[in-house]
Amino acid sequence: MALFPFLAVFAAALPLSIAPPPGAELVPASTIVLTTSTADAGVRAVDLHCEPSGGSHPRAREACEDLLLSDGDVQAVRDSDSLCTLEYRPVHVTAIGSWRGEERTFDHVYANACAMRVDTGSVFQF
């Protein structure tokens, strides 16, 4: 029975949280709510978490990779391997959240889903 008081003293001496090693950089969370709106599909929304990838976005890993390459700037993401037709079926997209602790917003209407994919890669592919 003498072991329990010893464990209580030992547990009380432990820190409540584990600190990162000295010199390690903490990266604030990156969480973005993404929406798409079309006349035929209505409004759809997902949340995307990066570093680590997650959320309800079905292609979270690919979307985070695209955003990592552009430092979280949706306008700087490109999928240059695609060609699109000139059909007009507008897609309204929004991205609202934070990237590494900085607030980010993006709001744009694309002529069609293909034009949206060319300009935003995997970010709005859900």
Buried (B, 14 or more C-beta within 10 A) or exposed (E): EEEEEEEEEEEEEEEEEEEEEEEEEEEEEBBBBBBBBBEEEEEEEBBBBBBEBBBEBEBBEBBBBBBBEBEBEBEEBBBEEEEBEEEEBBBBBBBBBBBEEEEBEBEBEBBBBBBBBBBBBBBBBB
